[in-house]
C-alpha cells in the first residue's frame, strides 16, 4: 500500500510540476512566501464547534519589483456543525473572514492627500487595504482503511473592499457616476473547491496531496462595469482587483503536498509546500504569477464535553 501511495503522489506531483514548467515559459512573476495559520477550535458539543483562525503571510522573494515583506493578514471566526454517518463526515461552517493587505513598498500615498482637511471626502491611496467577507463552507470526507478523500467547497462572498478610492465616471456617459462608497460596498462570490487525498501512515502521521480551484461565480454589479477609454478608443476594465472584487471565471489554482502530525491530542501541525498559479485579474488571458509557499497550519482544540467511550 505504501508503494502505491508513493507512486500515486509521484505521478500527480510530476504532472502538476510539468504544467508549471510549461507555464514558467510565459512572462510571469515568481514569488516565494511563508504562510502560517493558527486554527483554534472550541468543541462545544459532539456536533457544534467554533473556529477562530488568524493567519499571516510573508513574502521573501519576487522576481520583479521588491519583495513585499509582510504581505497578507487574515482572520476567520464562526460556528461549525459536524455530522458523522458511516464512513462519511459532513461539516458545514459559516465564517466571517477579514483579509488585510499591507502595501509597503508597492504604492505611495498621494501628496495631495496629506493636506486634505479633516472630515473631507478626499480618499487617499492607502498603504494598507482590507476586504470583509462571509464564508459558507460545506465539506464532506470519506474514510476507508488508512485512506481518506476530502472535498471542501468555500463560497467566498466579498461585501466590502477599500482598495477603491477614486470616484468613477463612465467615459461613455458623463452623467453616470459611482461614488467611492458605491464601489467599496457590493457583493461578489468566488467558489473555492479543494480536493484532498490522504494516507495515514500511522495514528500520528499522515501524508496528503490537495488541489484547489478558485472560480468567480458572481461579479459585483458596480465595479464590474468600470472601464477606461484608451487612446485608440477601446475600453479596458478597471474594476477587477485581486484585493477587491474579481472577474468571473477561473482565477487561481493551488496544489499542496504535505504531512500532518499529531503532536498531542489537542495539537496537530500540517506543514506543506504549495504552488499557486494566478491568472490576469482583468482579462484572464495569461498566467501572471507563480507563487511557491511554505504553508503551515497548526490546529489547537479544546473540548467542553466528555467524548463517548
ChimeraX attribute file (.defattr): number of C-alpha atoms within 10 A of each C-alpha:
attribute: neighborCount
match mode: 1-to-1
recipient: residues
	/A:1	9
	/A:2	10
	/A:3	7
	/A:4	9
	/A:5	14
	/A:6	11
	/A:7	12
	/A:8	12
	/A:9	16
	/A:10	12
	/A:11	11
	/A:12	13
	/A:13	15
	/A:14	11
	/A:15	12
	/A:16	15
	/A:17	14
	/A:18	12
	/A:19	10
	/A:20	15
	/A:21	11
	/A:22	9
	/A:23	17
	/A:24	17
	/A:25	8
	/A:26	12
	/A:27	11
	/A:28	20
	/A:29	16
	/A:30	17
	/A:31	20
	/A:32	17
	/A:33	21
	/A:34	18
	/A:35	20
	/A:36	17
	/A:37	19
	/A:38	17
	/A:39	22
	/A:40	19
	/A:41	20
	/A:42	18
	/A:43	17
	/A:44	15
	/A:45	14
	/A:46	16
	/A:47	12
	/A:48	16
	/A:49	20
	/A:50	18
	/A:51	19
	/A:52	16
	/A:53	19
	/A:54	16
	/A:55	17
	/A:56	17
	/A:57	20
	/A:58	18
	/A:59	20
	/A:60	15
	/A:61	17
	/A:62	16
	/A:63	12
	/A:64	10
	/A:65	10
	/A:66	13
	/A:67	19
	/A:68	19
	/A:69	16
	/A:70	17
	/A:71	20
	/A:72	20
	/A:73	19
	/A:74	17
	/A:75	19
	/A:76	19
	/A:77	21
	/A:78	16
	/A:79	17
	/A:80	21
	/A:81	16
	/A:82	17
	/A:83	13
	/A:84	13
	/A:85	8
	/A:86	7
	/A:87	11
	/A:88	15
	/A:89	15
	/A:90	17
	/A:91	17
	/A:92	17
	/A:93	20
	/A:94	20
	/A:95	20
	/A:96	17
	/A:97	20
	/A:98	18
	/A:99	18
	/A:100	18
	/A:101	18
	/A:102	17
	/A:103	17
	/A:104	16
	/A:105	12
	/A:106	11
	/A:107	11
	/A:108	12
	/A:109	11
	/A:110	11
	/A:111	10
	/A:112	9
	/A:113	12
	/A:114	9
	/A:115	7
	/A:116	13
	/A:117	9
	/A:118	7
	/A:119	6
	/A:120	7
	/A:121	9
	/A:122	15
	/A:123	15
	/A:124	17
	/A:125	18
	/A:126	17
	/A:127	15
	/A:128	15
	/A:129	18
	/A:130	18
	/A:131	21
	/A:132	18
	/A:133	20
	/A:134	20
	/A:135	22
	/A:136	15
	/A:137	19
	/A:138	18
	/A:139	18
	/A:140	18
	/A:141	18
	/A:142	16
	/A:143	15
	/A:144	10
	/A:145	8
	/A:146	13
	/A:147	16
	/A:148	17
	/A:149	17
	/A:150	18
	/A:151	18
	/A:152	19
	/A:153	20
	/A:154	20
	/A:155	23
	/A:156	22
	/A:157	22
	/A:158	25
	/A:159	18
	/A:160	22
	/A:161	24
	/A:162	20
	/A:163	22
	/A:164	26
	/A:165	17
	/A:166	15
	/A:167	14
	/A:168	20
	/A:169	16
	/A:170	15
	/A:171	14
	/A:172	11
	/A:173	8
	/A:174	9
	/A:175	8
	/A:176	10
	/A:177	14
	/A:178	16
	/A:179	13
	/A:180	18
	/A:181	15
	/A:182	15
	/A:183	26
	/A:184	22
	/A:185	18
	/A:186	19
	/A:187	18
	/A:188	24
	/A:189	23
	/A:190	25
	/A:191	21
	/A:192	19
	/A:193	18
	/A:194	20
	/A:195	18
	/A:196	18
	/A:197	18
	/A:198	21
	/A:199	21
	/A:200	18
	/A:201	13
	/A:202	9
	/A:203	9
	/A:204	13
	/A:205	16
	/A:206	18
	/A:207	20
	/A:208	21
	/A:209	20
	/A:210	19
	/A:211	19
	/A:212	19
	/A:213	19
	/A:214	21
	/A:215	20
	/A:216	21
	/A:217	16
	/A:218	17
	/A:219	21
	/A:220	22
	/A:221	13
	/A:222	16
	/A:223	27
	/A:224	20
	/A:225	13
	/A:226	20
	/A:227	19
	/A:228	17
	/A:229	13
	/A:230	9
	/A:231	7
	/A:232	6
	/A:233	8
	/A:234	9
	/A:235	14
	/A:236	13
	/A:237	16
	/A:238	14
	/A:239	22
	/A:240	22
	/A:241	17
	/A:242	13
	/A:243	16
	/A:244	24
	/A:245	33
	/A:246	25
	/A:247	26
	/A:248	21
	/A:249	16
	/A:250	17
	/A:251	21
	/A:252	20
	/A:253	19
	/A:254	19
	/A:255	21
	/A:256	22
	/A:257	20
	/A:258	18
	/A:259	19
	/A:260	20
	/A:261	18
	/A:262	15
	/A:263	11
	/A:264	10
	/A:265	10
	/A:266	13
	/A:267	15
	/A:268	18
	/A:269	19
	/A:270	19
	/A:271	18
	/A:272	21
	/A:273	16
	/A:274	21
	/A:275	22
	/A:276	20
	/A:277	21
	/A:278	21
	/A:279	18
	/A:280	18
	/A:281	23
	/A:282	17
	/A:283	13
	/A:284	15
	/A:285	9
	/A:286	14
	/A:287	19
	/A:288	18
	/A:289	22
	/A:290	22
	/A:291	19
	/A:292	19
	/A:293	20
	/A:294	17
	/A:295	20
	/A:296	21
	/A:297	18
	/A:298	18
	/A:299	18
	/A:300	17
	/A:301	17
	/A:302	14
	/A:303	14
	/A:304	11
	/A:305	10
	/A:306	8
	/A:307	8
	/A:308	5
	/A:309	3
